[in-house]
Each structure stands twice: as structure tokens, then as C-alpha cells.
Amino acid sequence: MATVIVISVEGEDGLWVADLTAGTVVPLPLPKSGGLKVVTDLRATGSTVTKGVNLAVTVKSVEAALSGHYDG
């Protein structure tokens, strides 16, 4: 099972890498080539790209997520 996720948030610049095993989230430099560059370019045009993710929502805070709320 994959334990690393590349994420971005609508309205925010940049990419992030979440390592679920290590429990870390760090900035990812914008790719200059390859498949990730292609999807990053699509994202810049307003597209949403998902693969292997079955739930992704934004929340205002950790407390909101822990209480079962999300911005939907």
C-alpha cells in the first residue's frame, strides 16, 4: 500500500508530500519534468487530478476534523 501522498489545496500555491509512515508533511519543489509536472500543469488550469485517493476534504482546523466536521 502507498504511504506517501502528493497534495495541493485549491487557492494555495505549491505541492506537499505527506509521508503517512513517518507522520510528516513537507513542501515539494515544483517538478520541472515528468508525470508530476504534467498533472501540476493541469492543476494550474483549474483541473482536479486524483489517483488512488478515496477521500480528500478540506477543513478549517484539526479540531473541526476531529469533531467530524468538514467544509463541504
N, CA, C and O atoms as a GROMACS GRO file, in nm:
protein
  288
    1MET      N    1   0.084  -0.117   0.000
    1MET     CA    2   0.000   0.000   0.000
    1MET      C    3   0.090   0.125   0.000
    1MET      O    4   0.193   0.129   0.067
    2ALA      N    5   0.049   0.224  -0.076
    2ALA     CA    6   0.123   0.350  -0.080
    2ALA      C    7   0.111   0.421   0.054
    2ALA      O    8   0.004   0.424   0.116
    3THR      N    9   0.222   0.479   0.097
    3THR     CA   10   0.218   0.553   0.223
    3THR      C   11   0.264   0.697   0.206
    3THR      O   12   0.285   0.769   0.304
    4VAL      N   13   0.281   0.740   0.080
    4VAL     CA   14   0.322   0.877   0.052
    4VAL      C   15   0.219   0.938  -0.043
    4VAL      O   16   0.180   0.876  -0.142
    5ILE      N   17   0.175   1.060  -0.012
    5ILE     CA   18   0.073   1.127  -0.092
    5ILE      C   19   0.123   1.265  -0.129
    5ILE      O   20   0.172   1.339  -0.043
    6VAL      N   21   0.112   1.302  -0.256
    6VAL     CA   22   0.142   1.438  -0.301
    6VAL      C   23   0.009   1.512  -0.302
    6VAL      O   24  -0.088   1.467  -0.364
    7ILE      N   25   0.004   1.626  -0.233
    7ILE     CA   26  -0.122   1.700  -0.221
    7ILE      C   27  -0.102   1.848  -0.251
    7ILE      O   28   0.008   1.902  -0.241
    8SER      N   29  -0.212   1.911  -0.287
    8SER     CA   30  -0.217   2.056  -0.301
    8SER      C   31  -0.357   2.098  -0.261
    8SER      O   32  -0.449   2.017  -0.257
    9VAL      N   33  -0.372   2.226  -0.231
    9VAL     CA   34  -0.501   2.279  -0.188
    9VAL      C   35  -0.543   2.389  -0.283
    9VAL      O   36  -0.465   2.479  -0.315
   10GLU      N   37  -0.667   2.381  -0.328
   10GLU     CA   38  -0.720   2.482  -0.420
   10GLU      C   39  -0.702   2.622  -0.359
   10GLU      O   40  -0.734   2.645  -0.243
   11GLY      N   41  -0.651   2.713  -0.441
   11GLY     CA   42  -0.630   2.850  -0.396
   11GLY      C   43  -0.495   2.874  -0.330
   11GLY      O   44  -0.462   2.988  -0.298
   12GLU      N   45  -0.419   2.770  -0.310
   12GLU     CA   46  -0.286   2.780  -0.249
   12GLU      C   47  -0.181   2.741  -0.352
   12GLU      O   48  -0.205   2.654  -0.436
   13ASP      N   49  -0.067   2.803  -0.346
   13ASP     CA   50   0.044   2.765  -0.432
   13ASP      C   51   0.119   2.648  -0.371
   13ASP      O   52   0.118   2.628  -0.250
   14GLY      N   53   0.183   2.571  -0.456
   14GLY     CA   54   0.276   2.470  -0.407
   14GLY      C   55   0.215   2.333  -0.389
   14GLY      O   56   0.094   2.314  -0.388
   15LEU      N   57   0.306   2.238  -0.374
   15LEU     CA   58   0.274   2.098  -0.351
   15LEU      C   59   0.332   2.055  -0.217
   15LEU      O   60   0.428   2.115  -0.168
   16TRP      N   61   0.273   1.952  -0.160
   16TRP     CA   62   0.319   1.898  -0.034
   16TRP      C   63   0.330   1.747  -0.045
   16TRP      O   64   0.256   1.684  -0.122
   17VAL      N   65   0.421   1.688   0.029
   17VAL     CA   66   0.434   1.544   0.036
   17VAL      C   67   0.402   1.502   0.180
   17VAL      O   68   0.467   1.545   0.275
   18ALA      N   69   0.301   1.416   0.192
   18ALA     CA   70   0.265   1.361   0.322
   18ALA      C   71   0.315   1.217   0.328
   18ALA      O   72   0.274   1.134   0.248
   19ASP      N   73   0.403   1.189   0.422
   19ASP     CA   74   0.454   1.054   0.444
   19ASP      C   75   0.378   0.996   0.563
   19ASP      O   76   0.404   1.032   0.678
   20LEU      N   77   0.283   0.908   0.535
   20LEU     CA   78   0.196   0.856   0.640
   20LEU      C   79   0.271   0.769   0.740
   20LEU      O   80   0.237   0.766   0.858
   21THR      N   81   0.373   0.699   0.693
   21THR     CA   82   0.451   0.615   0.784
   21THR      C   83   0.533   0.699   0.881
   21THR      O   84   0.537   0.671   1.001
   22ALA      N   85   0.597   0.803   0.828
   22ALA     CA   86   0.680   0.889   0.912
   22ALA      C   87   0.597   0.992   0.989
   22ALA      O   88   0.644   1.048   1.088
   23GLY      N   89   0.473   1.017   0.943
   23GLY     CA   90   0.390   1.118   1.009
   23GLY      C   91   0.436   1.259   0.979
   23GLY      O   92   0.427   1.347   1.065
   24THR      N   93   0.485   1.282   0.857
   24THR     CA   94   0.538   1.413   0.821
   24THR      C   95   0.469   1.468   0.697
   24THR      O   96   0.418   1.394   0.614
   25VAL      N   97   0.469   1.600   0.688
   25VAL     CA   98   0.423   1.670   0.568
   25VAL      C   99   0.526   1.779   0.540
   25VAL      O  100   0.553   1.864   0.626
   26VAL      N  101   0.582   1.776   0.420
   26VAL     CA  102   0.687   1.873   0.384
   26VAL      C  103   0.659   1.930   0.246
   26VAL      O  104   0.596   1.864   0.163
   27PRO      N  105   0.706   2.053   0.220
   27PRO     CA  106   0.689   2.111   0.087
   27PRO      C  107   0.764   2.030  -0.018
   27PRO      O  108   0.871   1.975   0.010
   28LEU      N  109   0.708   2.023  -0.139
   28LEU     CA  110   0.771   1.955  -0.251
   28LEU      C  111   0.804   2.059  -0.356
   28LEU      O  112   0.716   2.133  -0.400
   29PRO      N  113   0.929   2.067  -0.398
   29PRO     CA  114   0.962   2.162  -0.506
   29PRO      C  115   0.877   2.131  -0.629
   29PRO      O  116   0.850   2.015  -0.659
   30LEU      N  117   0.836   2.236  -0.700
   30LEU     CA  118   0.759   2.215  -0.822
   30LEU      C  119   0.840   2.136  -0.922
   30LEU      O  120   0.956   2.169  -0.948
   31PRO      N  121   0.782   2.030  -0.979
   31PRO     CA  122   0.856   1.946  -1.074
   31PRO      C  123   0.884   2.020  -1.204
   31PRO      O  124   0.803   2.101  -1.249
   32LYS      N  125   0.998   1.992  -1.263
   32LYS     CA  126   1.038   2.055  -1.388
   32LYS      C  127   1.012   1.966  -1.508
   32LYS      O  128   1.016   2.013  -1.622
   33SER      N  129   0.986   1.836  -1.485
   33SER     CA  130   0.960   1.743  -1.594
   33SER      C  131   0.889   1.620  -1.538
   33SER      O  132   0.875   1.605  -1.416
   34GLY      N  133   0.844   1.533  -1.629
   34GLY     CA  134   0.784   1.406  -1.588
   34GLY      C  135   0.634   1.415  -1.566
   34GLY      O  136   0.571   1.519  -1.587
   35GLY      N  137   0.579   1.303  -1.521
   35GLY     CA  138   0.435   1.292  -1.500
   35GLY      C  139   0.380   1.388  -1.397
   35GLY      O  140   0.270   1.441  -1.415
   36LEU      N  141   0.455   1.412  -1.291
   36LEU     CA  142   0.407   1.506  -1.189
   36LEU      C  143   0.402   1.648  -1.242
   36LEU      O  144   0.317   1.726  -1.201
   37LYS      N  145   0.492   1.683  -1.332
   37LYS     CA  146   0.489   1.814  -1.398
   37LYS      C  147   0.361   1.828  -1.480
   37LYS      O  148   0.298   1.934  -1.480
   38VAL      N  149   0.323   1.722  -1.551
   38VAL     CA  150   0.203   1.724  -1.634
   38VAL      C  151   0.080   1.750  -1.547
   38VAL      O  152  -0.002   1.836  -1.581
   39VAL      N  153   0.065   1.678  -1.436
   39VAL     CA  154  -0.054   1.699  -1.353
   39VAL      C  155  -0.049   1.832  -1.279
   39VAL      O  156  -0.153   1.891  -1.250
   40THR      N  157   0.071   1.880  -1.248
   40THR     CA  158   0.084   2.012  -1.186
   40THR      C  159   0.039   2.120  -1.283
   40THR      O  160  -0.026   2.216  -1.243
   41ASP      N  161   0.074   2.105  -1.410
   41ASP     CA  162   0.028   2.199  -1.512
   41ASP      C  163  -0.124   2.194  -1.527
   41ASP      O  164  -0.188   2.298  -1.543
   42LEU      N  165  -0.182   2.074  -1.523
   42LEU     CA  166  -0.328   2.062  -1.528
   42LEU      C  167  -0.392   2.132  -1.409
   42LEU      O  168  -0.493   2.201  -1.424
   43ARG      N  169  -0.334   2.114  -1.291
   43ARG     CA  170  -0.385   2.178  -1.169
   43ARG      C  171  -0.387   2.330  -1.186
   43ARG      O  172  -0.480   2.397  -1.141
   44ALA      N  173  -0.285   2.384  -1.250
   44ALA     CA  174  -0.275   2.529  -1.270
   44ALA      C  175  -0.387   2.582  -1.358
   44ALA      O  176  -0.419   2.701  -1.352
   45THR      N  177  -0.448   2.496  -1.439
   45THR     CA  178  -0.559   2.539  -1.524
   45THR      C  179  -0.695   2.518  -1.459
   45THR      O  180  -0.799   2.544  -1.519
   46GLY      N  181  -0.694   2.471  -1.334
   46GLY     CA  182  -0.819   2.451  -1.262
   46GLY      C  183  -0.866   2.307  -1.255
   46GLY      O  184  -0.970   2.279  -1.197
   47SER      N  185  -0.790   2.216  -1.313
   47SER     CA  186  -0.828   2.075  -1.310
   47SER      C  187  -0.799   2.015  -1.173
   47SER      O  188  -0.710   2.058  -1.101
   48THR      N  189  -0.878   1.914  -1.139
   48THR     CA  190  -0.853   1.835  -1.020
   48THR      C  191  -0.806   1.698  -1.065
   48THR      O  192  -0.872   1.633  -1.146
   49VAL      N  193  -0.695   1.653  -1.012
   49VAL     CA  194  -0.637   1.524  -1.051
   49VAL      C  195  -0.630   1.437  -0.927
   49VAL      O  196  -0.573   1.476  -0.825
   50THR      N  197  -0.689   1.318  -0.936
   50THR     CA  198  -0.681   1.223  -0.825
   50THR      C  199  -0.644   1.085  -0.879
   50THR      O  200  -0.684   1.047  -0.989
   51LYS      N  201  -0.569   1.013  -0.801
   51LYS     CA  202  -0.537   0.874  -0.834
   51LYS      C  203  -0.506   0.802  -0.704
   51LYS      O  204  -0.414   0.839  -0.631
   52GLY      N  205  -0.582   0.700  -0.676
   52GLY     CA  206  -0.557   0.620  -0.557
   52GLY      C  207  -0.602   0.684  -0.427
   52GLY      O  208  -0.564   0.639  -0.319
   53VAL      N  209  -0.682   0.789  -0.436
   53VAL     CA  210  -0.733   0.857  -0.317
   53VAL      C  211  -0.884   0.839  -0.314
   53VAL      O  212  -0.951   0.866  -0.414
   54ASN      N  213  -0.940   0.793  -0.202
   54ASN     CA  214  -1.084   0.776  -0.199
   54ASN      C  215  -1.154   0.872  -0.105
   54ASN      O  216  -1.276   0.867  -0.091
   55LEU      N  217  -1.079   0.962  -0.041
   55LEU     CA  218  -1.138   1.068   0.040
   55LEU      C  219  -1.038   1.180   0.055
   55LEU      O  220  -0.923   1.158   0.095
   56ALA      N  221  -1.080   1.299   0.024
   56ALA     CA  222  -0.998   1.418   0.046
   56ALA      C  223  -1.094   1.536   0.064
   56ALA      O  224  -1.171   1.568  -0.027
   57VAL      N  225  -1.088   1.599   0.178
   57VAL     CA  226  -1.172   1.716   0.206
   57VAL      C  227  -1.088   1.820   0.278
   57VAL      O  228  -0.989   1.787   0.342
   58THR      N  229  -1.129   1.945   0.267
   58THR     CA  230  -1.061   2.050   0.343
   58THR      C  231  -1.140   2.080   0.469
   58THR      O  232  -1.263   2.070   0.471
   59VAL      N  233  -1.070   2.117   0.572
   59VAL     CA  234  -1.132   2.158   0.699
   59VAL      C  235  -1.060   2.282   0.748
   59VAL      O  236  -0.945   2.308   0.712
   60LYS      N  237  -1.129   2.359   0.832
   60LYS     CA  238  -1.071   2.482   0.883
   60LYS      C  239  -0.965   2.459   0.991
   60LYS      O  240  -0.876   2.542   1.010
   61SER      N  241  -0.975   2.345   1.060
   61SER     CA  242  -0.881   2.319   1.169
   61SER      C  243  -0.879   2.170   1.202
   61SER      O  244  -0.967   2.095   1.160
   62VAL      N  245  -0.778   2.130   1.276
   62VAL     CA  246  -0.770   1.992   1.324
   62VAL      C  247  -0.890   1.961   1.414
   62VAL      O  248  -0.947   1.852   1.408
   63GLU      N  249  -0.927   2.058   1.495
   63GLU     CA  250  -1.040   2.039   1.586
   63GLU      C  251  -1.168   2.009   1.509
   63GLU      O  252  -1.247   1.923   1.549
   64ALA      N  253  -1.189   2.080   1.398
   64ALA     CA  254  -1.308   2.056   1.316
   64ALA      C  255  -1.307   1.915   1.261
   64ALA      O  256  -1.409   1.846   1.262
   65ALA      N  257  -1.192   1.870   1.212
   65ALA     CA  258  -1.182   1.734   1.158
   65ALA      C  259  -1.208   1.631   1.266
   65ALA      O  260  -1.281   1.534   1.244
   66LEU      N  261  -1.148   1.650   1.383
   66LEU     CA  262  -1.165   1.555   1.492
   66LEU      C  263  -1.308   1.548   1.544
   66LEU      O  264  -1.350   1.447   1.600
   67SER      N  265  -1.383   1.658   1.524
   67SER     CA  266  -1.523   1.657   1.569
   67SER      C  267  -1.618   1.610   1.459
   67SER      O  268  -1.739   1.608   1.479
   68GLY      N  269  -1.563   1.572   1.344
   68GLY     CA  270  -1.645   1.518   1.237
   68GLY      C  271  -1.698   1.618   1.138
   68GLY      O  272  -1.782   1.582   1.055
   69HIS      N  273  -1.653   1.743   1.143
   69HIS     CA  274  -1.698   1.846   1.050
   69HIS      C  275  -1.599   1.865   0.938
   69HIS      O  276  -1.479   1.844   0.955
   70TYR      N  277  -1.650   1.905   0.822
   70TYR     CA  278  -1.565   1.943   0.710
   70TYR      C  279  -1.636   2.048   0.628
   70TYR      O  280  -1.758   2.061   0.634
   71ASP      N  281  -1.560   2.122   0.549
   71ASP     CA  282  -1.616   2.226   0.464
   71ASP      C  283  -1.667   2.162   0.337
   71ASP      O  284  -1.589   2.137   0.245
   72GLY      N  285  -1.795   2.134   0.330
   72GLY     CA  286  -1.848   2.062   0.215
   72GLY      C  287  -1.956   2.128   0.149
   72GLY      O  288  -2.009   2.077   0.050
   0.00000   0.00000   0.00000
